[in-house]
Amino acid sequence: MRACRLGRTSVRVSALGFGAAPLGNLYTPLDDDRARAAVEAAWDVGVRYYDTAPHYGLGLSERRLGAALAQRPRAEFTVSTKVGRLLEPHPAPTGSDLAAGGFAVPDTLIRRPDYSRDGVLRSLEGSLTRLGLDQVDIVYVHDPDDHLDAAIDQALPALVALRDQGVIGAVGAGTNAVAPLLRVVAEADVDAVMMAGRWTLLDRTARPLLDACAERGVSMVAAAPFNSGLLSRPRPPDDATFDYGPAPDPVLRRARRLAEVSARHGTVLPHAAVRFPLRDPVVTCVVAGFRSSDEVTSAARWAATDLTDAAWSDLEAAEDRPR
């Protein structure tokens, strides 16, 4: 699988990245064996970029990912994690994190927002321990939307200093809103942004961010290419989800129209969804979350094979039709 440099750094990421939120029991439990099998399948098909965060399963994702990669040559893979949420003992656990965080794990810990320099250093230290690594390659400031001043004035400069000291390889910020990342690109010395769900086959609202990244030499990592499920099947079902909620009827109709066009060209909707972000040169890779080895294998095949020009033309024409 092809790999590209991230921004102006020497950090390289594969065209498809492994999103490790499901390893943290996102929404439903995943046993250790299936979690490890998904990571091993990703390795076998050439995926060499793995993204996680303390937020995912209150550290479970980081622990599982680190264990699964422990025997792999460290120079051959790239890992990113995130800062902005410190994990601390929960003063009044309820038994489950599902309601508060969306992960099927015991809520013995609680997330406390902290975008200060000290918070960044403490968060990164905890991540390294859980991952079992001496170094992570990329660190993103996670969901800085409501803490943007602190992220730009404190968290990002702290990460830049770590990058300049050689402690980490690249600095970025990630969220699912365009406006905060536009400000980050304009005001901070970042190498990459992780844009979740806003540069997809169905949602292209990140176009201004792509333009800003191109001007500044910043790479985009396009996460959530399936828009939280809607684009993940050949034909979206009636109960499909879009941006973590039920898909509105107009959006569902658009997705089905795109699915029909894909089928006419001999492929499936998730293939087009995985390939679409990679059409822009600013996008270095696509990161999707995986729960099983089969999901990884299919996505790797799609990432490696482009659609025909005729297929893209018809998909664009379908999007341009009245909605």
C-alpha positions, 0 to 999 in steps of 0.5 A: 500500500502506498505511503505519503509524507505528512506535511513537511515532516518525515512521518509517513502514513499509509493511504488507509489508516486504522481508526482504533475507536472500535477497539475501545468498545465503541457502542458495543463490546469487542473481545480481545481476540477480535480486536487483535485480529482486526489489527493483524489483518490490517498489518497483513494488507499493508496498513501501517498507520494506526490512530487512537486516543485516550477518549476511546474506551477510557484508554482501552483502545490504546492498550489493545492497539499497543498490545497488538503492535508490540511484536511489530518492527517499530520503524515500520508503523506510524501511531497517532494519539490525541491530547485534550482529555485527561483520564482521572479516577471517577468520583462516582462511577455508574458502571458504564461509560455508554451514556457519557462517552459512547463506549461499552466499558466500566466508567472507573475513569472520567475525562477532564478537558485540559488543553494546557501545556501541563495537561498535554504532557500528562496526557501524552505520558499516560498514552505512552504507558498504555501503548507500551511505546517510547514515542508516538509519531503524531499527536493531535489536539482532540476536539478543541472546538470549545477550548480553541484559545487554549488549544492554540495558545497552550496545547499546540505550542507545547506539541510544537516544542516536543516536535522540535525536540524530536520527541514526536514527529508531527503535530495536528488537530482533529475534530468534526467541525470545519471552522475550528480547524480553519483557525488552527491552520491559520494561527498554529504551526501544524503539520496535519489536520484530521477532519472527520466526516466533512470531506466525504462522498456525501459531505464536502463542507471541508472544501475551504479547509482543503484550500487553506491546507494547500496554501500552508503546506498542511496535510489533511487526514480524512477520517470517518469516510462512511459518515458514521455508517451511511456509506458503509454498505452497498445499499443504505438501509432504512435505519442507516446512521449519518453523523451519529444519528438517524439519517434524514430522508433527503440524505438517505435518498442521496446516498441511495442514488450514489449507491445506484451509480456505483452499482452501474459501474460495477462497484459498491458505495463504500468503495467510492466512499473510501476513494473519494477523499484521496482524489484531492492531493491535500489528503494524505490518507483516509482513516476508518474505524474497523471492528473486524478483519473482514472490514479491514480487508475490504477497505484496503482493497477499495483504497488501493483501487480507483474508480474509472473516470466515467464512474466519478463523472456519473457520481458527480452528476448524481450529486449535482441533481436537485435534492 
